[in-house]
Amino acid sequence: MSLFKSREWWYTNVGVDEEFDTSNVVIGNVDNSPDETEKIVVGSLQGILRVYCPRTKGGHHEDLMLEFQTDSPILGLALGRLVGDKGLFLALLHPRKVAVCSVTADTSTEETGVFYNVSQVYSHKLERTACNMCLGSFGNVKNKDYICVQSMDGMLSFYEQDSFAFARFIPQFLIPGPLCYIPSTDTFVTSSSSNFVEAYRYQTLAVSTESENKEQVKTGTGKRLRVDWKTNIGDNVLDIQRFTPAEDSSATTILVLGEHNLFALRENGVVKYMKKYDFNPSCFAPYASLTEGSVNMLVANHRGTCYVWQDTTLAWSSTLQHVPVFVGVLSKGALKGHIVSLDESGKLYVSYLGTDPSLQTATATDRREINYEEKDQEMAKLQQIIRECTRPIEHAPKVSEQSDFSIFVEPITGLDVAGVKHEESDTEYPTVTVKVNLRCSSKISLDKVTLTIAPEVPFYATQRSVTLTNVGSGPTSMANFSIYNTGERAPSDVTIPLVAHYTNNHNSPRSVHNSIILPLSIAGAATNPEKTATHKITIETNKPVVNLLDLFSELNCEAEGGQSSCIAFKCVSGEVITVLAAKNSQKYRIQSDSFPALYIVTKQFLVKLRRHFDKVGGAQPLVISFPGPIPLQEYFDIIDSRFELRVQQRNYREMLSQRAQQFRAVQRRLLTRFKDKTPTPLQNMDTLLEGTYQQILAIADADLQTTKALEVADHALSTATKLLLLLVKLWCPHMDDKQAGVLESCLTPDVNSADDVGWEETVDASITMLLRTCLAKTSKEQSVATTQLKLPTDTSKLKKHVALLLERLNKGGNLSVNTSNDKNRSGKDEVENEG
């Protein structure tokens, strides 16, 4: 808000219940009077044309020279030499017509007063709905102006006074923008919906057509033109105007007003300067400056303030009596330098900048003695309120609210008698039915609760989501899920997450989590043990060995030769895992020909073993350990096989891109030959096109097969990583759950080939960070260098870092970031700084 207010010299209310816009006002000598007095011409959207000539201060009814009702709304007004060189004529733009009129004085009634008449000289009907127009000496004609009308769908129609010239479409048009003609370069400047300011030369517009006659051009069938230059201003354009100094007609500045900025462009589109405003402008008007080479501008905003800018320097600001949609400066006559402003309701002011200060004054405060004790007490209360308001908000549901609503999963006793059948064959998959109970207290009543499960391959559900309505304090609601195993691969876990989403009584979204624990029987069945296997894992405990038949009672295993120290488990996918218990020691062995398949049985074995000794109890707690060594070679083989598939997939896609590029190039060549009026030989390009097409199909099929194989490799690597993390935790007794979580976040089992950044790059960068921070031996190793995550040439560096990480963990390395370096100096190897 400005300290000063503009001083009103003349005022009138243009009409009642009428609307006005920026282009509904034009200032000029519309009646061609000899004294060149400027008049204010106003046209409303209700179609009423008025001409004012302010003569006396305050305003008088005699200042209204002319009032004329047209047959359609007035969208824009312009003054120009539109009838030869006979002076200025008024152009009125209507939605479907542009009319050129003359305003003349009736000298036959001088005794009773001077009356003015408006008469139409000529008009043009528009084929398309108009948006705005501009005038100018298009094509550098002398002493006359032409008309250019922009339609709502982006067609520029040109009229050489009383005759139609041509029409062209603006390319890539969406919505119309402001239109301005630059005489020095003979170009039209407008804005696009993508926040670009674009320029089109008149000569380019005139010659860029392939139509046979003007009627085709008039209906918009002409050839689309190309832009001469364009500049990205990154702002929605409100208005475009030009300023040409009187001393140099070639130094034109293009002024572009945006919603937040003002840009000054040179004639070639180069940004001369820009000014960012801290307000939202409503309109602006450039005028001549006393300083050579600079431009003065009036910029009004939506707060009713008018600013006077000299280029980017604020010279003055003043408060207006309204929020204008148009501002202008009178440049001739007795009122030269006065400001003309019009708002959207029709309030028209002629004012000037004065130094009358605003009458709003600050009220005097009541001076009294300050009671410091009361102020201290008030300050203490305010600080307490601030502390309560700034206390961290817990986004998770409160315990009391969770106790009001809960979900329970009934224990699964065994497999269903009738399983889910294959769609194409009669094969039945092992299936279990999961019953989920929803319980609500008497405090709440839920309109809708959605239960969602997320099983992982090879487990599937007949429905992944169930919605229950009207869950209240009445009978317990129940939902059933049917989960089956397709046997595509060995499962990595028998735990499936379960989430219930609902909206509480306070209209806040909430969720309750639980887990579905599937029986081991859905993953496979008991089978005959195998004496030999490729991969073996030994587990040691401090307790006597237990009966394996009792431990895996749900499998209904039969003891081989009356022995209970050996059982075998066969997955639905075909892998066989054998569990052996030692007779004379406290050891167990788990073996299989598939390294990833060991994880599901090893994890279930440890869970059941801990549960068994929790029931039995004893003086000493159960201690489970893995004597080692960690099976790194088996793990590295899985990493290498998956990495080869990634490289193969990348090669296939590069070849597919090359063949597709070749295919498009051959297509363009053939299309050129077919369009040629003179037939020429194809030179075996049709054979090349067919061969390239067959290669594309073959490479696409190979890429599809590689993608499927990569999905299987992702699952194998994920399961193998889980097994490795489990063994490392047993191998390093000093590792607690927090450190195990840090290790799992770095050596992550989440493997997805669809990610932009591959698993190898991510894990290598994470392990390198651990080796250079909490596992660093010396301060020299703590220098952390950022590397670009991209597909490596091989996996040797990754395997080396994994081996080094496990070695340092086995020697007492601590994954806590707060641990001092002295605790991690027991390792002997160093991380090579391969930059």
N, C-alpha and C positions, 0 to 999 in steps of 0.2 A: 504494500500500500504506500502511495506517495504522500509526501508531506503537503504538496501543492495540489490545487484543484484547477482544472481548466475553466476559463471564464467564458460564459455563454454570451454570444453576441446576437445570435438569431436562432429561433426555434419554431418548429411546427410539427404537428402530428399528421403524418401522411396517411390518410384514410382511417377506417375503423374495421377491425377484424380482418385485416389483410396481412399477408406474409411477404417477406423480402429476403433476398439472398445477396451474396457478394457481387454477383454480376448484374444486379438490377439497378445499378446507379452508374451514370456517366457524367462527367463534367466537361463542358465545352461551350463554344459559341454556336449553339444548335440552330439559331435563327439567322446566323451570318450578319449580325448587326455591325454597323461601321465602327462602333466604339470597341468592338471585340470583347464586350463584357461576357464573362463566363456564366453559364446557367447550370443549374443542377437538374438533371433529367432522372426521374425515378419511375420505374415500372414494377408493378406488383405481380405476384403469382396469380392474383385474381384477374389480371388482364387490364388494369387501369394504368394509363400513362399520364404522368404529371410533369410539368416543367416549372421550376422555381427560379426566381431572380431576386435574391435578398437585397433590399435597398435600405431599409430602415432597421435600426436596432430593436431587438425584441420580437420582430415578426409582425406582418400585417397581411390581411387577406388579399391585398393587391399584389403581393409578391408571387401569388400563384398565377402564372402566365397562361397555362393551358392544362386542361384535364380532359382526357379522351378515353373512352371505353372501347377496348379491342374485343375481338370475338374469341380469343383463346388466351391462356396464361402467357405471360412474358417471362422467358427464361434468361434473356440477356439483352443488353443494350450496347451499342457501339456507334461512334461518330467517325466518318471518313468521307473521302472524295469519291462517292459511289455513283455519281452521274456526271461523267466526263470530268471537266475541271471547273464546275460551276459552284464550288464552295462545299460546305459540309452538309451531309445528309445523315439522317438517323436510321440505323439498322436495328430492327426488332426481330428477335429470335423467338419463335413459337415452337411447340412440340412437333408440328408437321408443316411449318411454313417459316420462311425468312422473308421479311418485308422491308423495303427501303422507302422511307417517308421523308417529306420535307416539312419544316415548320416555318411558316411565314406569317407576317403581320398583315392584318386587314387595315389598310390605310384609309378606307372609305368611311371609317367611323372615328376619326380623330377627335371630333367634337365631344363625343360621349366617352371616349377612352379607346385605347388600342386593344384590339382583340387578335388572338393568334389562332391560326388554323393548322391542322395537320392533314396532309394529303398523301396518299400512297402513290409513289412513282412507279414501282414495279415490285413483283414478288415472285418467289420460287416455291413450289410445293416440294416437300421432302418425302422421299420414299421410305425413310427410316426415322424413328423417333430421335429428335435432336437432344443434345446434352449441352454443348457450348459452342462458341464461335470466336473467330478472330479476324481482323482486317489487316490489310497491308498491300504494298506494291509488289505482289508476287511476280517473280521473274524479272525484277528490277525495272518494271514499267515506270514511266514518268507521269507525274501529275494526276494519278488516279489510283484508286484502291480496289482490290478484289476481296471476295468473301470466302472464308473456309469454315465449314460447319462440321463438327464432330458428332456422330450419332452415338447412341447408347451401346451399340454393338461394334464400335470401332471403325466405322467408315468415315473417311474424310472426303467431303463433297466440296468442289471448287466451282465458284461462279465468277465469271468475268463480267461483273456488273449485271446487266440484264440478260445474260446468256449463260447456260450451263457449260462448264468446261470438261471436267472428268471427275471420277471418284476412285479412291483407293482404300483398301483395307490396311489397318495397322497390324503387323504380324504379332502373333502370340498375345492377342488381346484378351483381357478378362473384364475389366471395368474401366470406364473413361476417367481421364485425369485432366488437369488444367491444360490449356493450349495457348501458346504464345508464338508470335512470328518475329524473327530476327532479320531485319532488312539488310544488315551489313553482310551476312553470309547467305541470305535467301534460304533460311531453314526454318522449320517448324519444331518447336520444343514442347514436349509433353512428358507425362510420367506414366509408368506402368504399375501394375498391381504388385510386382516384385521389388518395389522401391528403387527403380532405376529411372533416371532422367534421360530421355532419348531424344535424338534430333534426326530429322528427315529433310533432305534437300528438296526444293521445289522441282528442280530439273529431274531428279530421280523419280519423284512422284509422277511427273508428266509423261515420262517415257516408259515407265515400268508397267506395260500392259500388253496383253496378247489377245484382247477382244477384237472382234471384227467391226463393231459399231458402238456408238455411245450408249445405246439402250442397254447393252450387256454390261457396260461399265457402271451405268446408273443403278442397276439392280445388284451390283456388288459381285460380278463374276470376273473382275479383273485379276491380274496377277498380283500376288502379295509382294510388297516391297521390302527392301533391306534398310536397316538403320545406318545412319551416317556415323554417329558416335553415341555412346551411352555411358553414364556415370552412376555408380551405385552410391546412394546417399544413406541407405539404411533407415529411412524414415518415411512415413506416410505424407505425401505432398498435399498441402492445402491450396497453394496458389503459386503461379509462376509469372513473373513480370520482368521486363527489360528496362534498363536505364542507359541512355545514350547522352553523354555530356554535349552541350551546345558547341563547345570549342573543338571537339573531335568526334565526328559522327561515326568513325570506324571503331572507336574504343567502347564497344557495347559490353555491359555486364549483365549476365543472366542471374536473376535473384530467385531463389527457390525457397519458399517458406514451408517447413515441415511442422509436425505436431510438437516437436521438441527442439528443433534446430533451424538455423537459417544458413543457406549455402549461397556463396557468390561464385559463379562459374564464368570462365572465359568463353569466347565464342567457339572454341574447339572442345569444350566440355571439361577442361582441366579446372580443378577446384582452386579458386583464387584465395578464398578464406571461408571460414565457417564460424558460427557462433552458436553455442549450446545454451538454451534458455532454461531457467529454473521455473518457468511457468508455461501454460498452454496458450499459445497465441491464437487469436480468432481471425485477424486480417492484418494486412500491412500495405504500405504505399511508399515507394521511393520518390525522392524529389532532389532537385539540384542542391549541391553543397557549395559553400564559399571556398572550400579548400580544393584545389585542383587535384584530380585523380582519386577523389573519395566520393562516396555516395551517402546521402542522408536518407534515413528511413523512419517512418512512423510504424510502430508495431503495437497493436492493441491486444490485450489478453481477455480471458473470460472473467477476470475479477474487476473489470472496468478501469484498468490502468492503461495509459498511453505512454509508450517509451519513445524517445528520440535517440536514434543510434547514428553515429558517424562511423561507418564500416562496423567494427566490432567494439567501439567505445561508446558507452552510455553517456549522452550529453545532457539529457533532461528526462524527467518522468512527471506525469501529472494524472490526477484522477478524473475520469470522465463521468458524465451524468448517467451513463448507461453502458451496456456491453455491446459494442458495435459489431456488425458483420461487414461493414465497409468503412474505410477511412480514406481520405484524399486531401490534397492541398490545392487551394486556388492559386493559380500562377499569374493571373492577369487581372486588371481592373483595380477598383478601389479596395477590394477585399483581398488583395494579393498576400499570400502567406497564411490565410486563415485555414483552419482545419474543418473539413466536412466529415461528419460521421452519421451513420444510419444503423439502427438496430433492427432485429428481425420483426418487431411489431410495428415499425413505421415512424419511430421518433427520430426526426432529422434535426441535427444541430450544426450550426456554424459557430465555432469557438476559437479562442486563441489562448496561448500559454501565458499565464500571469503568475504573480508571486503572492496571490492571496493565500494565506495559510489555511489549513483545515480548521474548522471551528471546534473540533473535538479536542477538549483539554483534559488533562489528568485531574481527577478530583483530589482535593487536599486530604491528606491522611490525618487521623486524629493523633496528635502527639501526646503521649503519656509515658509515664515511667514504666520500665520493663521489669516484670517480676521474674527473676531468673530461676527461682525455685519452681514456679509453674512451667516455665519453658523446659527445664530439665525433666520434669515429670512427663510433659507432652512428648519430648524427644525420646524418652525411654519407651513410651507406649508405641510411638511410630516405629522405632527400631524393632520392637517385638512383632509388630504387624508385618514389617518387611521380612524378618526372618521366617515367619510362618508362610508368607507368600512365596519366598524363594526356596523353600524346602523342596528337595527333589521329589518329583511325583513318581510313584510306582505305577508303571503301566500294566503290570501283571495283576490278575485278579487277586483279591484278598483271600486269606485262608477261609474266613467265614463265608465268603461268597462261593468258594469252591466246594465247601461242605454242603451248601444248599443244593448244588447240582453235581452229580458224579456219574461216571460210567464204570460198569463192572463187566468183565469178560468171564463167562462161565467156563470152568475147566473142560478141556476137550478130552473125552474118554478114549476115542479111537477113530478109525476111518469110517466113513459112511459105507453102508452096504452096497448102494448103487452109486457109482462115481459118475463124473461128467464124461460124456462120450465125445470122441473126436468128430469133427464135422463131416469128414469124408469117409471115415471107417468106423467100425464098431468098437474100437479100442477105448477102454475106460481108463481115465486118469485117476490116480489116488486123490480122494476128495474128503475134506472135513467140513462140517457145518459149525460155524462160530456164532454163538448166541451172545448178544450184547444187551445188558440191562441198563436202563436209564432211570435214575432215581432223583426225585425232587423233594425238597422239604415243603412244608406248608407256607413258607414265606414267599415263594416265587411261583410263577406260572409262565411257561414259555410257549410262544405261538408256534415256533418252528425250530427244530434242531436238525442239523445235517451231520451225519456220520460219514467219515471218509477214511478209507484204508489205502495204503500204497505198497502193494506187494511187489517184490523184485523177481525178475526171471530166475528160475523157471516157474515161480508161483504166479497164478492168475486168479482173478475173482470174477464170478458171474456178473457182479455189479460192484463197482468201486465206491459208490456213494448211495446213501439211503437218507431220505428226508422224512422226519416224523413231525406231526403237527399236534398241537394242544397237549404238550407234555406238562403235566401239573402234579399236584399232590395226591392225585388219585391212584389208580393201579399202576404198577411199574410198567413202563413201556419197554418193548423188546424189538430188536432188529437182528436179522439173520444174514450172515454172509457165507457163501459157498466158495471155498478156496481149493484149488486143485493144482497138481504138479504135472506139467507137460513133459518133463524129462529132457528138455533141450540141453541142459548142462547140470553139473553138480551145484546144488544150492550153497550159498555162502552164509546163510543164517536162517533160522526158523522163527525169528521174531519179526512181526509186521507192525509198524506204527499205526495207531488208531487215534483220530482226532474228531472231537465234537465241536462244531461251531454253532453259536446261538447269540441272541441279543437279549440282554437282561432287562429288568424292569426300568432301568435308567436309560434305555435305548443306547447302550454301549455294547459294541461287539466283544465277545468273550470266546475263549476256546479252552477245552479240557482235553488233556492228552492221556493216553494209556497205550498198552501194547498187547498184541495177540501173540501168544507163544504157541506155536504149532507143535504137535507131537513129532518125534523123530521118525515115526513110521510113515509120515507123508513124504519124507525125502527118500525112503528106500525100505528094504526089508532085510531080514537075516538071511545069510547064505553060508556056504561051506567056507571055512578059512583057507587062505592061501599061505603056504609056507614061505615062499620067496616073494620079494617085492623090490621095486627100484628105489623107492624113497622110504626112509625110516626115521622115526622120532622117538627118543627115549625120555620118559618122564620119571623123576625121582620124587619120593615122599618120605616123611618121617613116621609113617603109619604102616601097619601091616597091609598087605594087598587084600582087596575085597573081592567078593564073588561077582564076576562080571555079569553073570546071568541075572543076579538081583539088581545090579546097577542099571542094566538096560532091559528091565522087565517088560517094557511096552513092545519090544521087538519079538517077544515069544521065541527066544533062541533055545535051541536044543544043544546040550553039552556033547561035545565030540569025545567019544571014548570015556564018558562019565566024568570028564574034566570041566571045571567051571572057570578055567583060566584063559580061555580063548574063545572069542566070538568074532564073527565077520558080518559086515554090513555092506549091502550092495545098493548103490543109488539107482534111482529110476533111469538115470542117463547111462548106467552101465558100469561105473567105477566101483571097485571093490576095495573096502578098507577093513583091515584086520587089526584087532586089539588083542595084545598078549599081556598076561600078567606073569611076572617071574615067580618061581617056586621058592627060591632060597633068598630072595632079596626084596626090597621095597621099590621095585621098578616096574614100569609099564612100557610097552612098546606099541606104537601105532605105525602101521606101514601100509603102503599102497603104491600102485604103479602110476598114479596121478598125483602130482604134488599139490595142486589147488584143492583136490578132493579131501585131503587130510584135515583141512580146517574145520569143516562142519562136525566131524566126529571128535576131533581134539577139543574143540570148544565145549561140546555137549558132555564129553567125558569129564572135563574139569569142573563143569557146573554140577554134574551129578555126584562127583567125588566130594566136593565141598558140602553139598547138601547132605550126603550120607554121614559124614563125620560131624556135621552140626547136630544131627539127631543123636548120634552115638555119644558124643561128648568125649571128655578125657582131660587129663591133667595138662597135657601139652596141646597147643593149637596145631592144626594141620599146616605143614609147610610143603609147598610144591615147588620144585625147581627143575630147570633144564640144564643138564651138564654141558651141553654143547657138543660139537661146534655148531654154529648157526649154518644151516644149509644155503649158503650164499650162491653156490654154483647153480643149483636148481632154480633159484630165484632169478639169477642173471640170465639163464637160458630163456625164461619166460619174457624178461624185458627185451632181449635181443629179437625174439620171434615177433613180438608186437611192434618193435621199432622197424623191422623190415617191412611189415605191412604198412606202416605209416609212410615210409619212403616210397613203397610201391604205389600207394594211393596218390601221393603227390606227383609221381611221374605220370601216372595215368591221367590225372587232371591237367597237367601241363600239355601232354600230348593231345588231350581232348580240346583244349583251348587253341592249340596250333591248327588242328584239323578243322575246327569250326571257323577260324579265321580264313583258312584256305578255302573252305566251302563257300563262304560269303564272297571272297574275291572272285572265284570262278563264276558264281551267280551273277555278279555285277558285269563281268566280261560277256557272259552269254546274253544278259539283258541288253547290253549295248549293241551286240550283234543283231539281236532280233528286232531292235528298234530302228536299225539302219535301213534306209529305203533301198540301198543297193546291197543285195545279198552277197555275203562273203563266206568262205569256208570256215567251219567251226574249229578246224585244226585240233580235233580230238578233245576239245574241251568238254563235250558231253560225256565222253568216257572218263575223263578226269573227275567230273562232277559225281558220276555214279560210283567210281572207286573211292573218292573221299567220303561219300555218304556211307558206304559199307564200312570203311575204317572207323567212322564216328560211332556206328552201331556196335562194332566189335569192341572198341575201347570203352564205350559206356557199359556194356555188359560186363567186361572185365573189372571196371571200377565198382560196379554194383556187387560183384562177388567179393572183391577185396573189402568193401565196406561191411558186408556181412561177416567175413572172417575177422575183421577188426573188432566188431562187437563182441565176438566170442573171446578174442584175445583181451579185450578190456575186462571182461568178467574174470578171466583166468588171472590176470595181473592184480585185479582188485582183491580176489580171494587169497592169492599168494601173499600179498602185502599184509592182509589181516593176519594170516598165519605167522608171518615174520614178526609182526609187532607183538603177537601173543607170546612167541618164543623169547623175544628180547626181554620182555617184562619178567619172564621166569628165569632168564639167564642172568639178569642184573638184579639181585635182591635189594639193592639200595634204591631202586627206582620206585617212587611213589606214584599215586594216580595223577598228580598234577604234572609231573615230568613225563609220564606216559601220554598225557594229553598233548603236551608240547611236541613229543616225538611223532604222534599220529597226525598232528596238523602239518608237520613238515614232510614226513614220509607218508603222504596221504593215501588211503585206499580208495578214494573217489577218483575213478578213472573214466573219462568220457572222451572219446575220439572226436565228438562233435564240437568241443571247445576250440576257440580260436588259438589259445596257447596250450601246447601239448603237456602231457603229464611229465615227460622227461625234463623239459625245460623248467617247469615249476618246481619239481622235487629237487633238481640239481641246485637251483638258486636258493631254495630254503635250507638245504643241508649245508651249502657253502656259508650261508649266514650263521648257522649254528657253530660251524667249525671256526669261524672268525670272530665269534663273540663269546658265548658262555663256555665253549669247549676249546678256546684258544689257549695255547701253552705260553706264548710270549706276547708282549705288547706289540711286537712287529706284525703278528698275525691278525691283530684286531683291526687293521685297516680294511674297511669295507668298500669295495669298488662295485658300482652299479654296472650290470651287464644287460645287454638286449636279449630278451627272451625270443629265441628263434630256434627252428629245428636244427639240432646239432648234426655234425657229419657222422658221428658214431656214438656209442654208449660207453666208451672206455672211461671218459671223465666221470660220468655218473656212477658207474660201478666202483671206481676208485674211491669216490667220496662216500658212498654207502659203506664200503668196507672200513674206511677210516673212521667213520662215525660210530659204527658198532664196536670197533676196537677201543676207542676212547671211552665209550660207555661201559664196556666190560672192565676197564681199568679204574673205574670210579668216577668218570665224568658226570658232572651235574648239569642238567638242562635248565636250571634256574638262572634267569638273567641277572639276578642280584648276587650271584655267587662270585667271590673274588677269584682272581686268576691263580692264586696260590694253590687252590684245591684242584686245579686241573692241569698241574704240571707233571703228572705221572706218565703221560704218553710220550712216546719217543719219535713218532713220525710227525712230519710237518705237512701242512697244506701247501701245495705248490700254487704259487700265484701266477695262474695262466691267464694273462690278460688279453 
